[in-house]
Amino acid sequence: MKLVMAIINSDDTRNVLDRLARRGFSATVTSTTGGFLRVGNTTIFCGVDDEKVEGVMGVFRESCPSRIQYVTPLPPVMEPGEVHIPTPVEKHMGGATIFVLDVAHFEKI
């Protein structure tokens, strides 16, 4: 058995969960924040049999497109009187970061 742990953009959550459910996979979802821009993410945990891992991975590949977004990073800490003019930064958003972990024991109570 494997645990598929995927960190995805929050905008893709509903699409991923719908596709997982239609294919018979159950998942646990938690909201997370992280990275350079402190952007909202969703972490999805899905326990599957070894032979079904590719099916779950396919759902993430189909549902989590990468896209470019322009964002303004948080301003640096500055001394009084200094001026900082924020410049938008091009950032690749979306996609997924996926970990597939071996599960030593699973029990559903």
Secondary structure as a PSIPRED ss2 file (coil, helix, strand):
# PSIPRED VFORMAT (PSIPRED V4.0)

   1 M C   1.000  0.000  0.000
   2 K E   0.000  0.000  1.000
   3 L E   0.000  0.000  1.000
   4 V E   0.000  0.000  1.000
   5 M E   0.000  0.000  1.000
   6 A E   0.000  0.000  1.000
   7 I E   0.000  0.000  1.000
   8 I E   0.000  0.000  1.000
   9 N E   0.000  0.000  1.000
  10 S H   0.000  1.000  0.000
  11 D H   0.000  1.000  0.000
  12 D H   0.000  1.000  0.000
  13 T H   0.000  1.000  0.000
  14 R H   0.000  1.000  0.000
  15 N H   0.000  1.000  0.000
  16 V H   0.000  1.000  0.000
  17 L H   0.000  1.000  0.000
  18 D H   0.000  1.000  0.000
  19 R H   0.000  1.000  0.000
  20 L H   0.000  1.000  0.000
  21 A H   0.000  1.000  0.000
  22 R H   0.000  1.000  0.000
  23 R C   1.000  0.000  0.000
  24 G C   1.000  0.000  0.000
  25 F C   1.000  0.000  0.000
  26 S C   1.000  0.000  0.000
  27 A C   1.000  0.000  0.000
  28 T E   0.000  0.000  1.000
  29 V E   0.000  0.000  1.000
  30 T E   0.000  0.000  1.000
  31 S E   0.000  0.000  1.000
  32 T E   0.000  0.000  1.000
  33 T E   0.000  0.000  1.000
  34 G E   0.000  0.000  1.000
  35 G C   1.000  0.000  0.000
  36 F C   1.000  0.000  0.000
  37 L C   1.000  0.000  0.000
  38 R C   1.000  0.000  0.000
  39 V E   0.000  0.000  1.000
  40 G E   0.000  0.000  1.000
  41 N E   0.000  0.000  1.000
  42 T E   0.000  0.000  1.000
  43 T E   0.000  0.000  1.000
  44 I E   0.000  0.000  1.000
  45 F E   0.000  0.000  1.000
  46 C E   0.000  0.000  1.000
  47 G E   0.000  0.000  1.000
  48 V E   0.000  0.000  1.000
  49 D C   1.000  0.000  0.000
  50 D H   0.000  1.000  0.000
  51 E H   0.000  1.000  0.000
  52 K H   0.000  1.000  0.000
  53 V H   0.000  1.000  0.000
  54 E H   0.000  1.000  0.000
  55 G H   0.000  1.000  0.000
  56 V H   0.000  1.000  0.000
  57 M H   0.000  1.000  0.000
  58 G H   0.000  1.000  0.000
  59 V H   0.000  1.000  0.000
  60 F H   0.000  1.000  0.000
  61 R H   0.000  1.000  0.000
  62 E H   0.000  1.000  0.000
  63 S H   0.000  1.000  0.000
  64 C C   1.000  0.000  0.000
  65 P C   1.000  0.000  0.000
  66 S E   0.000  0.000  1.000
  67 R E   0.000  0.000  1.000
  68 I E   0.000  0.000  1.000
  69 Q E   0.000  0.000  1.000
  70 Y E   0.000  0.000  1.000
  71 V E   0.000  0.000  1.000
  72 T C   1.000  0.000  0.000
  73 P C   1.000  0.000  0.000
  74 L C   1.000  0.000  0.000
  75 P C   1.000  0.000  0.000
  76 P C   1.000  0.000  0.000
  77 V C   1.000  0.000  0.000
  78 M C   1.000  0.000  0.000
  79 E C   1.000  0.000  0.000
  80 P C   1.000  0.000  0.000
  81 G C   1.000  0.000  0.000
  82 E C   1.000  0.000  0.000
  83 V C   1.000  0.000  0.000
  84 H C   1.000  0.000  0.000
  85 I C   1.000  0.000  0.000
  86 P C   1.000  0.000  0.000
  87 T C   1.000  0.000  0.000
  88 P C   1.000  0.000  0.000
  89 V E   0.000  0.000  1.000
  90 E E   0.000  0.000  1.000
  91 K E   0.000  0.000  1.000
  92 H E   0.000  0.000  1.000
  93 M E   0.000  0.000  1.000
  94 G E   0.000  0.000  1.000
  95 G C   1.000  0.000  0.000
  96 A E   0.000  0.000  1.000
  97 T E   0.000  0.000  1.000
  98 I E   0.000  0.000  1.000
  99 F E   0.000  0.000  1.000
 100 V E   0.000  0.000  1.000
 101 L E   0.000  0.000  1.000
 102 D E   0.000  0.000  1.000
 103 V C   1.000  0.000  0.000
 104 A C   1.000  0.000  0.000
 105 H C   1.000  0.000  0.000
 106 F C   1.000  0.000  0.000
 107 E C   1.000  0.000  0.000
 108 K C   1.000  0.000  0.000
 109 I C   1.000  0.000  0.000
